[in-house]
């Protein structure tokens, strides 16, 4: 295996990690970082908060990494020992050495990681989008290791929006279409002058990820069956932006309220798939109240 794996080249590795490390300067709380060995490779983890507080593990969206939690980390780390993870099979500092090909592989990697980090069986687990789906997959298989579950913009509770799928496909056609797609997806953040730079940073992160990492097969998130949520007993919070683009937020909440009323649901105003950016303070408050 090349020294620059999982990047396309040594130059690509340097270009991406230079940008990544520059973004990491925005992590506005004291932290330590670890490369944690698992049978699937090395996982990069960014740890913040006090030692004697409960663990809160943060799973990123697809094509993102631990740095997507910059808007949230100061509030969350005041109450919890936070573990922000670079998904081993996505974009960031983690290095996979074994091909992952199924949800079971991802869940197995995550369970190994929690054990290697010496986390007890009272873990609070939170994810956004793809990370939300992965958090739910983990909770289905290892509920006894978790204390509470937070799902932000879980993408497979209801079918995806055809408009989102079309715009996603078009984003691969040209750089202009890709830029338009990112700004459309992060519209609620982009509409304010003070936060446009955040969207530009997100766009550059995603652009460099596509340019610098080797291509690999994506483990597609699976649709959630009624049986996987109707009898779900782990205390769970589902947050979704009212302007969510990837699926209908109203239909998602309706489905959960109908077949899984034990799951707490909340619509976040003036936010879409970018809810943790566009409404960071509100999302932080809802999450902390639920975890308390």
C-alpha positions as CSV (number, residue, x, y, z in Angstrom):
1,X,0.0,0.0,0.0
2,X,1.3,3.4,-1.0
3,X,2.5,5.8,1.7
4,X,0.0,8.4,0.4
5,X,-3.1,6.0,0.7
6,X,-6.1,6.7,0.7
7,X,-5.1,9.7,-1.4
8,X,-4.5,9.7,-5.2
9,X,-0.9,10.8,-4.8
10,X,1.6,12.4,-2.4
11,X,0.7,15.8,-3.9
12,X,-3.0,15.2,-3.4
13,X,-2.4,14.2,0.2
14,X,-0.5,17.4,0.9
15,X,-3.1,19.6,-0.8
16,X,-6.0,18.1,1.1
17,X,-4.4,17.9,4.5
18,X,-3.0,21.5,4.2
19,X,-6.6,22.7,3.8
20,X,-7.9,20.4,6.5
21,X,-5.3,21.6,9.0
22,X,-6.1,25.2,8.2
23,X,-9.8,24.5,8.9
24,X,-8.9,22.7,12.1
25,X,-7.6,26.1,13.5
26,X,-11.3,27.0,13.8
27,X,-11.9,24.2,16.4
28,X,-12.5,26.7,19.2
29,X,-12.0,24.5,22.3
30,X,-8.9,22.7,23.7
31,X,-8.6,19.2,22.2
32,X,-6.4,16.3,21.7
33,X,-6.2,14.0,18.7
34,X,-5.6,10.3,18.4
35,X,-5.0,7.8,15.6
36,X,-6.8,4.7,16.9
37,X,-6.0,1.2,15.5
38,X,-8.8,-1.1,14.4
39,X,-8.8,-4.2,12.2
40,X,-10.1,-1.9,9.4
41,X,-7.3,0.6,9.7
42,X,-6.5,3.8,11.7
43,X,-9.3,6.1,12.8
44,X,-8.6,9.8,13.5
45,X,-10.5,11.1,16.6
46,X,-10.7,14.7,17.9
47,X,-11.4,14.7,21.7
48,X,-12.6,17.7,23.6
49,X,-14.3,18.4,27.0
50,X,-13.6,17.3,30.6
51,X,-12.3,13.9,31.4
52,X,-14.9,13.1,34.1
53,X,-18.0,13.8,31.9
54,X,-20.1,11.3,29.9
55,X,-18.9,10.5,26.3
56,X,-20.7,12.0,23.3
57,X,-19.6,10.5,20.0
58,X,-20.1,12.7,16.9
59,X,-20.4,11.0,13.4
60,X,-20.1,13.2,10.3
61,X,-22.2,13.4,7.2
62,X,-20.9,11.8,3.9
63,X,-17.9,13.6,2.3
64,X,-17.4,15.4,5.6
65,X,-15.3,14.8,8.7
66,X,-15.0,15.8,12.3
67,X,-14.6,19.5,11.4
68,X,-18.2,19.7,10.5
69,X,-18.9,20.0,14.2
70,X,-17.0,23.3,14.6
71,X,-20.3,25.3,15.1
72,X,-21.4,22.9,17.9
73,X,-18.4,21.8,19.7
74,X,-18.0,24.6,22.2
75,X,-21.5,24.1,23.7
76,X,-21.4,20.3,23.5
77,X,-17.9,20.1,25.1
78,X,-19.0,22.1,28.1
79,X,-21.2,19.2,29.3
80,X,-19.7,16.1,27.6
81,X,-16.4,14.5,26.7
82,X,-16.8,14.7,22.9
83,X,-15.3,12.3,20.4
84,X,-15.5,13.8,16.9
85,X,-14.6,11.1,14.3
86,X,-13.3,11.1,10.8
87,X,-15.2,8.2,9.2
88,X,-12.6,5.5,8.3
89,X,-14.2,5.1,4.9
90,X,-14.7,8.7,4.0
91,X,-12.8,12.0,3.8
92,X,-10.4,13.1,6.5
93,X,-7.4,11.9,8.3
94,X,-8.5,8.3,8.9
95,X,-6.8,5.6,6.9
96,X,-8.6,2.4,5.9
97,X,-6.4,-0.7,5.2
98,X,-9.3,-3.1,4.5
99,X,-12.2,-2.6,2.1
100,X,-15.5,-2.0,3.8
101,X,-18.5,-3.2,1.8
102,X,-21.6,-3.4,4.0
103,X,-23.4,-1.6,6.9
104,X,-22.2,-4.5,9.1
105,X,-18.6,-3.6,8.3
106,X,-19.1,0.0,9.3
107,X,-20.9,-1.0,12.5
108,X,-18.1,-3.5,13.3
109,X,-15.5,-0.8,12.8
110,X,-17.4,1.6,15.0
111,X,-17.7,-1.0,17.8
112,X,-14.0,-1.8,17.7
113,X,-13.3,2.0,17.9
114,X,-15.5,2.5,21.0
115,X,-13.7,-0.5,22.6
116,X,-10.2,0.9,21.7
117,X,-11.2,4.3,23.1
118,X,-12.2,2.5,26.3
119,X,-15.7,4.0,26.3
120,X,-18.1,2.5,28.8
121,X,-21.5,1.2,27.9
122,X,-23.2,4.6,28.5
123,X,-22.3,6.3,25.2
124,X,-24.3,9.2,23.8
125,X,-24.2,8.8,20.0
126,X,-25.0,11.6,17.5
127,X,-24.8,11.8,13.8
128,X,-25.9,14.0,10.9
129,X,-27.2,12.7,7.6
130,X,-25.1,9.6,6.7
131,X,-23.6,9.8,10.2
132,X,-27.2,9.7,11.5
133,X,-28.0,6.6,9.5
134,X,-24.8,4.9,10.8
135,X,-25.6,5.9,14.4
136,X,-29.0,4.2,14.0
137,X,-27.4,1.1,12.4
138,X,-25.1,0.9,15.4
139,X,-27.9,1.3,17.9
140,X,-29.9,-1.5,16.2
141,X,-27.0,-3.9,16.8
142,X,-25.5,-2.7,20.1
143,X,-28.2,-0.9,22.0
144,X,-26.8,-1.9,25.4
145,X,-23.6,0.1,24.7
146,X,-25.6,3.3,24.3
147,X,-27.3,5.8,26.7
148,X,-29.0,8.1,24.2
149,X,-29.2,8.6,20.4
150,X,-29.5,11.8,18.5
151,X,-30.3,11.7,14.8
152,X,-29.9,14.9,12.7
153,X,-31.5,14.8,9.3
154,X,-31.6,10.9,9.2
155,X,-31.8,10.4,5.4
156,X,-33.7,7.1,5.0
157,X,-36.8,7.4,7.2
158,X,-38.7,8.3,4.1
159,X,-37.7,8.1,0.4
160,X,-35.3,10.7,-0.9
161,X,-36.6,13.7,-2.8
162,X,-36.3,13.2,-6.6
163,X,-35.2,16.8,-7.0
164,X,-32.3,16.2,-4.6
165,X,-31.2,13.1,-6.5
166,X,-31.4,14.9,-9.8
167,X,-29.3,17.9,-8.6
168,X,-26.8,15.5,-7.0
169,X,-26.3,13.7,-10.3
170,X,-26.0,17.0,-12.1
171,X,-23.3,18.1,-9.6
172,X,-20.9,15.6,-11.2
173,X,-21.4,17.2,-14.7
174,X,-19.3,20.3,-14.1
175,X,-17.7,22.4,-11.4
176,X,-20.4,25.1,-11.8
177,X,-23.2,22.6,-11.2
178,X,-21.3,21.2,-8.2
179,X,-20.9,24.6,-6.7
180,X,-24.6,25.4,-7.3
181,X,-25.6,22.1,-5.6
182,X,-23.6,22.9,-2.5
183,X,-25.0,26.4,-2.2
184,X,-28.5,25.0,-2.8
185,X,-28.0,22.4,-0.1
186,X,-26.7,25.0,2.4
187,X,-29.1,27.7,1.4
188,X,-30.1,28.7,4.9
189,X,-26.5,29.2,5.9
190,X,-25.6,30.9,2.6
191,X,-28.3,33.5,2.8
192,X,-26.6,35.5,5.6
193,X,-23.6,37.6,4.8
194,X,-21.7,36.6,8.0
195,X,-22.0,32.9,7.2
196,X,-21.3,32.8,3.5
197,X,-17.7,32.0,4.2
198,X,-18.8,28.9,6.1
199,X,-20.5,27.6,2.9
200,X,-17.4,28.5,0.8
201,X,-15.3,26.5,3.2
202,X,-17.7,23.5,3.0
203,X,-17.7,23.8,-0.8
204,X,-13.9,23.8,-0.9
205,X,-13.7,20.8,1.5
206,X,-16.0,18.8,-0.7
207,X,-14.3,19.8,-3.9
208,X,-10.9,18.8,-2.6
209,X,-12.2,15.6,-1.2
210,X,-13.4,14.6,-4.7
211,X,-10.2,15.7,-6.3
212,X,-7.7,14.3,-3.8
213,X,-9.1,10.9,-2.5
214,X,-9.0,7.7,-4.5
215,X,-12.5,6.7,-5.7
216,X,-14.2,3.8,-3.8
217,X,-17.6,2.2,-3.7
218,X,-20.0,3.9,-1.4
219,X,-21.9,1.9,1.2
220,X,-25.3,3.2,0.5
221,X,-27.6,3.9,3.5
222,X,-30.4,1.4,3.7
223,X,-34.1,2.3,4.0
224,X,-35.5,2.0,7.6
225,X,-38.1,-0.7,8.1
226,X,-41.0,-0.2,10.4
227,X,-39.7,-3.0,12.6
228,X,-36.4,-1.1,13.1
229,X,-38.1,1.9,14.7
230,X,-41.5,0.8,16.0
231,X,-40.0,-1.3,18.8
232,X,-37.0,0.9,19.3
233,X,-36.5,1.5,23.0
234,X,-33.3,3.5,23.2
235,X,-34.1,7.2,24.1
236,X,-33.9,8.9,20.8
237,X,-34.1,12.5,19.4
238,X,-34.8,13.2,15.7
239,X,-34.1,16.8,14.5
240,X,-34.7,18.0,11.0
241,X,-34.7,21.4,9.3
242,X,-38.0,22.7,8.0
243,X,-36.3,23.4,4.6
244,X,-34.6,20.0,4.3
245,X,-33.8,19.3,0.7
246,X,-32.9,15.6,0.7
247,X,-36.3,14.3,1.8
248,X,-39.7,15.6,3.1
249,X,-39.2,16.6,6.7
250,X,-42.9,16.7,7.3
251,X,-43.4,13.1,6.1
252,X,-40.4,11.9,8.2
253,X,-41.9,13.4,11.4
254,X,-45.3,12.0,10.5
255,X,-44.0,8.5,10.0
256,X,-42.0,8.6,13.3
257,X,-44.9,10.0,15.2
258,X,-47.2,7.3,13.8
259,X,-45.2,4.2,14.3
260,X,-42.5,5.2,16.8
261,X,-44.1,7.8,19.1
262,X,-41.5,7.1,21.7
263,X,-38.9,8.9,19.5
264,X,-38.9,12.6,20.3
265,X,-39.1,14.7,17.1
266,X,-38.5,18.4,16.4
267,X,-38.6,20.6,13.4
268,X,-35.8,23.3,13.3
269,X,-36.9,26.5,11.7
270,X,-34.9,28.4,9.0
271,X,-32.6,25.4,8.4
272,X,-32.3,22.6,6.0
273,X,-29.7,19.9,5.6
274,X,-27.3,22.4,7.1
275,X,-29.2,22.6,10.4
276,X,-26.1,22.3,12.6
277,X,-24.6,25.3,10.8
278,X,-27.7,27.5,10.1
279,X,-29.2,27.0,13.5
280,X,-26.2,25.9,15.6
281,X,-27.4,27.5,18.9
282,X,-30.9,26.1,18.6
283,X,-29.6,22.6,17.7
284,X,-27.1,22.7,20.5
285,X,-29.8,23.6,23.0
286,X,-32.2,20.9,21.8
287,X,-29.5,18.3,22.0
288,X,-28.2,19.3,25.4
289,X,-31.7,19.4,26.9
290,X,-32.5,15.9,25.5
291,X,-29.2,14.4,26.8
292,X,-29.8,15.9,30.2
